[in-house]
Amino acid sequence: MHCSRILGAVVCASVVIVVAPTYVMAQSTTDKIEQKAKGAAQGAKTGISDSWLTAKTKIALFGDDRIKGGPVSVETVNGAVSLRGKVDSGDAKTAAASIAQAVDGVKSVRNDLQVVPGGDRKAIDASDTDITRQVEGRLAKNAQLKKVDVRTDGGAVILTGAVSSIGASARASELARGVPGVRMVKNELTYDPAKRDAAGSAPTTVGK
């Protein structure tokens, strides 16, 4: 009888030893699967967020008349925004960083803008009518932007209507700001995904 009890105890102990590692391995595998799923979801979320932040930052920069000089490039990685390009003063460089940092969702801003004074650059004295016509001409070359309404008041361009995405909206601001004489671009565009389908596969020409 005593031997039977000892044998039983040994068998039970063996079962515990064998079962325990199996449970731990199963739990570990489950944890890894969950972590991968979370990582994939976070990666997708980050991609959308970065694209959104880049577009929102561009719209904000083109809408501020303190940012003068050459074109400003905006890139976003994991919520960190990088600014590159040329502006005509230190104040403009500082203002650009402040504007980007104020965009909801931006974690940090790397300001690599170069200050290049305008020197003897002549001021462009364009009429509001001329500016409107030139902006409309640029937008008309883009299938997603050709129906955007444009008006100009004292050099400030106002964009209204619906476009397919925030990226298209940012592009509209960029094209408008590139017209000589434009001080700022007030972007009041709304986003309608149906516009993307309406544009179809028509070729898009980017104005210079």
N, C-alpha and C positions, 0 to 999 in steps of 0.2 A: 504493500500500500504506500509506504513511504517513497519507494522508487517511482511509483506511478505519479505521485504528486510532483516529484522533482522533474520527471519527464514532461508533465503537463506544463509546468512553469517554464521550462526551456522552450517548448513549442510556442507558447504565448509570446515569450520575449522575442523569438525569431520572427513571428508575425508582425509585431510592433516595429522591429528593426527594418523589415522589408517594406511595410506599408508606409511608414513615415517618409522615407526619401521619395517614394512615388508621389505622395501628396505634395511635398515641397516642390518637386519638379513640375507638377501640373500647375501649381499656383504660380511658379516662376514664369512658365510659358504664357499663362493668362495675363500676367502683369506686362510681359513684353509686348503681347498683342495689343493690349489697351494703350500702352505708351506709344506704339507705332501709329495707332489710329488717331490718338490725340495729336501726335506730331504732324501727321498728314493734314488733319483739319486745321491745325495752327498755321501750317505752311500756306494752305489755300487762303486762309483768312488774311495772312500777312501780304500775300500777293495782291489781293483786292484792295486792302488798306493802303498799301504803298502807291498803287495807281491812283487811288482816290486822293491821297494827300498831295501827290505831285500836281494833279490837275487843280485842286483847291488852292495850292500855293501859287501856281502860275496866275490863276484868275485874280488872286489878291494882289500880287505884285504888279500886274498890268493895270490894275484898277487904282493905283496910287501914283499921283503925279510927282512924288518925290524921287521916284526911281527913273533916272534919266541916264542916257548913254547908249551902249550897245545892247544887244539881246542878252537876256539872263537865262541860263540853263538851270533846270531844276531836276534833281534825281533824288529818289527816296529808297532807302533800304532798311527794312524793319523799323520804320517810323523815324529814322534819322535822315534829315533832309540836307542835301549838299547844294550850294549855290555856286555857279561858275559863270564867268562872263566879265563884262566891263561896265562900270558906271562912272559918272563924271565927277564924283566927289566922295569924300569920306562920310559925309552925312547921308548920302544916298546908300552907301554900303551898309552903314549902321541901320538905316531904316529898313533895308531889305531883310536883314537878319531878324529884326523885331517883327516885321510883318509875317515872315515864315514861322517864327516861333509862336505867334498868336493863333495860327491855324489849329483848330481843335484836332487832337490826335498826334500832333508832331511831338516827338520825344526829345529831339535835339537838332541843332542847326550847325552845319559846318559852312562857314562863310569864306569861300575862296575867290570872291569877287575882286577884280583888279580895279584900282582907281586910275582912270585915264582922263585928265582934265580936257574939257571941250576946246579950250584955247580960243582960236578965232572962228570956231564953227558958227556959221550964220544961223540966226533964228529963222525958222520957217513960218512965214505969215500966210497960212492957207485959210481960205474961207471955209465955213462950216459946210457949204454946199459941195465944194471941191473934195473935202475930206470924206463926206458921206458917199460921194460917187466913187472915190478910190477904194474905200472899204467894201462897198457893195461889189465892186469889180473883183476884188480878191476873194471874197466869200463865194461869189458865183462860180469860181473855178473848182470849188469843193462840193461834191454831190450832197454831202450831209449838211452843208451850211448855206446853200444857195437861196433858201427861203427865209433866212434870218432877216428880221427888220432892223434897219440902221437909221439912226438920226444923230445929229451932232449939235452940241450947244457949247459955244465958246471953246472949241477944241476938245471937248470931252465927248467921246463916242458912247452912245447908249445902244446896247444890243438887246432885242426882245424877240420872243418866239419860242419854239420848241425844237430841240435837237435830240439825237439818239442817245447821247451819253455825256457824262461830265468831261470825258476826254475831248469830245467834239466841242464842247462849250469852251474848254481851255484853249483849243486851237483857234476858235473864233476870236477870242481875246488877243491871242498872239498875233494873228494876221492883222487885226485892226490896229494894234499898237505899233505895228511896223510901218504904218502909213505916215509920211512926213507931216508934221504939224499936229499930230494927235498928242494931247497932254496925258490923257488917262482913258481907260475903257471901263464903263460901268456895265457889268455883265448881269443882265436880268433874265437870261435864258433858263428855260425849264427843260427837264429831261423826259423824253417820250421814246421808249424802246421801239415802238412801232415805226418810228422814223428811220431806224436802221434797215428794216425790211423794205421800206418804201424806196430807199436809196438803191437797194438791190446790188447788183454787181457792177454798177456803172463805174468807170475809171475815175479816180480822184486826182486832180492836178493841184499841186501845192503852189500857191503864188509866192513869188520872191519879193 
